[in-house]
Amino acid sequence: MAGRHIKELIAAYHDRDDLAFRRATQGIIDEEEAKQHTTLARDLRRLLAAGTRSVQLDASVLPDTPRDRDTNVPLVDVSMSDLGGLQDVVLAEPARATLQGVVDEVRRWDALDAAGIRRRTRLLLYGPPGCGKTSIASAMAAALRWPLASTRFDSLVSSYLGETASNLRSLFDFAAASPCVLLLDEFDSLGKLRDDPSDHGELRRVVNAVLQLIDKHTGPSIVIAATNHPKILDTAMWRRFDEVVEVPLPTDEQIALLLRRQLPRTFEYDIDSLVHRLSGLPFAAVAHTANSARRLAALDDRRNITAQDLDTAVATTVARRWL
């Protein structure tokens, strides 16, 4: 274990700096994995994630969950992430650097405020389905030790004239009242082009409301909008966000990395062959393959995955539609 990481752990403990503590711990995990000390690294990763899961939502701090006025259905699902942070998500380095920079910046918001510089609190993630946009929001919530508030579009979009805009205002009031990561998934449902020929006026009002609310949001929460269909977003939406991050299909190297993370290390896998067969598919397909192989072994009362398990899992994965 590097002395540098020990010093960082002690300094983080003294400063009560949770983000620095987690980074130092992750450095130790990476170092142990490089030494092939896989059991220790796995245990440390589990303990780090358990520390995040142990945080309970404090009802005295978190405001009441906003609800639709007509149905009384909650507009968001609020939970604590079970990830350890952005290190648990496979990302291209430019995207990771941008997202980690936003997380690290939270501790310096006071300095930005004093300098009159706007905080980065509004992010747009775009890319094909199953490529990790929701996982990124969850990982950022975990890194910040904030609740993750995931929008429920079935209740947000109301059939009553004007209620959708009202629900949106309640949602952003919620984000302004206490720190959280607010995930606006399926954002294209709210930010469609205002010249959509199928629109009868209500859509324009909703898009205008979204534009105004995003414009005004400065914290204390981070708002993350995610879309699989960037081409149908209103052009005015793009400049409202502080950072726009593409989350594309994984490269072959990223597929290999995720497989190594999700498959047990007690068996030698032909990773290159697996990657070749899964190339071009989203992360969700790769995770599905690993889970399917592990399921086959568990149902057969075996602790180890076999080559046959993996072959069956890949075959079922590539046979279904993902995009």
Phi, psi and omega in degrees: 000125185292138178300329180301317181293323178296317178299318180295322178298314181294317179297319180294321178296317181296320182273356185054040182261097185296320181296317178295322178298316181293321179295318179295318178297319178296325176299320177295318179299314180299320181294318180292323177295321178297330178275003183066022174273068191292324181295313179297316180299318180295318180296319179295319179297320180295318179296321180296316179292322180297326178298325177289317182294334185286345180289125180263148176293126181267108183297338181282343181255312182286128180291166178301140179296128180294147182228153174294132186293329184273321184257345183064019178277136179301143179274343179222154169257122184252130181206170171260136182293146176261011175271168180265345183144189183296339178293343179274356181248133178280119185220154169291147186300319178300318178293318179299317181297318179296311183293319178294326177297321177295317179297311182296330184291337183303321181291345181248018180302325181297322179293320178295317179299317181296329181272358180073025180258131183292137176292152173269098184237004185229113184239144174239123176250131179221149179159178182297158178295149176080014184256004170112012182296314179294321178297324178297315178299318179296319180293322178292322176297319179296317180298325181271350185060037177252157173294151172258121179251106183263126183294138175257099186289340177294332178258335182291315181275106185267152176278350181271136182302124177088345184285333179297315178297321178296319178297321179297318178298320177297322181295315181285332172297320177299314180292334180277346186272333183200146183298133173199170169257112181265115181261117175261082181283160183052044187299335179297340176294335182255333188250031182294161179304134181286349177261020177301121183295342180276354183282142179245019177115320181296320180300319179298319180295321179294314180298318178298320178296317179298315180302314182293318183292319178293321178303317186279342187287123178234003182130184006277010180257163172256127179259125179241117174261137182231136180217144173266353187230070184296334185291340182263002177289144174299138184299333180288343182293320190301319184280356178281346186261144180288325178221138175241120187238123175280136177240086188277180172299147183290148172284169177299322179296321179290324175299316179298319180297316180294320178299316180296327179287325190262344178264140178302152183267011183273006183216140179275118182257150172274080186301319182300319179294318179297316180298318180301319183284332182262357183302136180091354179262158181284169178303325181301324179290321179295314178297322178298320179299311181298316180294321180296317179296318179294324179295317179301318179293316182296319180291340177262013178058038176244142179275335185253144175275140178257168176297326179294321177302314182292320180298317178295317182297316180295319181299317180289329180291310184287344181281342182259165180272138179240336185237000000 
